[in-house]
Amino acid sequence: MNLPPRVTDRAFAQLKAITENAGTTKFLRVAVEGGGCSGFQYDIKLEDTASDDDIVLEREGMAVLIDPVSLPFLADAEIDFSRELIGARFVINNPNATSSCGCGTSFSI
């Protein structure tokens, strides 16, 4: 049985910081779309509202949204936040990806 993705403490903490800076509740949407250099790509963005059919991963009032079409591609994955010399960003560690692009947002299954 595949499990929904896990969201790290670091990712929830960054989402909380973003929400506090914005002064309003923001949700982090993680979706998978066709395209990119490897066949699929992650679409990670902030949204103001959730859809009725979203899977909601919540902790301490912060929420990550995943649409039901993207969920199978993200099964058992980890949503994290990374700070590196080239910048800071939300990242997906996905055991389902057989290969990925150097950009980190494109992958194949």
Secondary structure, 3 states (H helix, E strand, C coil): CCCCCEECHHHHHHHHHHHHHHCCCCEEEEEEEECCCCCEEEEEEEECCCCCCCEEEEECCEEEEECCCCHHHHCCCEEEEEEECCEEEEEEECCCCCEECCCCCEEEC
